C-alpha cells in the first residue's frame, strides 16, 4: 500500500479487539476514539477491562475477536 491509500479494516468504535503487533502486543480491550490520520492510517485508543487506555495503530489490532471454544 502506498502512503496515499487509506487502510481498510473492519474496525469501529465499540469493537472488542486484540493487539497482534507493536508495543502493546497481547493486550486486548474495546476500541475507542478511532481516527484517520492525514497520511491515511487508522489510530485508535484501546480501553482495557482494568480501565487503562493506550493508543495504537489500527493495523496492529485484530477485531472483532470472538471467544474460542476449549477442546
C-alpha angles and dihedrals in degrees: 000000000000122000093260095057117089120234113249116212134157090236131129140163111284096030119131109238143182121215107230100176142023134035095326097046112155096025122116138193145118123315113242135168097019111190139170115232122222088257092055101257125131118239122189142178115225120208112207124209090253090060097254119131133204136175125235141156119272091236088063095062137074114212144213098025123195128199112259121230114244115235 
